[in-house]
Amino acid sequence: MGSKLSAYTWDMKWCFICLVMVSSSSFAQDKNFWHTLAQVSFETKKDKNGYDVESPVFSKYLKTFQGKKVQLKGYVIPLEELGGQGKFMLSSLPFNLCFFCGAAGPETVIEVDAHEKVKFTTRQITMEGILMLNDKDPNHHMYQLLQAHLIP
């Protein structure tokens, strides 16, 4: 009976370890979250006026981060029309290579709405906030980082 008990105990420990590994990895953020944001494709749809528009189709894995806190390291792309330094775009690439210069795709930038003003810098910064996936509102980017703050 002693060997049965020890085998049972070992099996229970193994199950617990596996459960912990699976549960922590299923919602763990990739070290470089830009790779996760790249898990998007696009399909052409008609808008309400009959024009063709590209609409994002987010991967199942990417959708698991909807409404969750994420961190992104990137470059500030200031856009005055978004309301100053609390609202800006964060790019995975420096300004001269970013989406707005035509050198990358829309999955390489995210619209940021920060609690505090973030000073422009040419160095990478890290922002943390709530990820929102947008496939309906054409007035906002397909990725938004809300309630964001700068991570020192």
Buried (B, 14 or more C-beta within 10 A) or exposed (E): EEEEEEEEEEEEEEEEEEEEEEEEEEEEBEEEBBEBBBBBEBEEEEEEEEEEEEBBEBEEEBEEBEEEEBBBBBBBBBBEEBEEBBBBBBBBBBBEBBBBEEEBEBBBBBBBBBEEEBEEEEEBBEBBBBBBBBEEEEEEBBBBBBEBBBEE
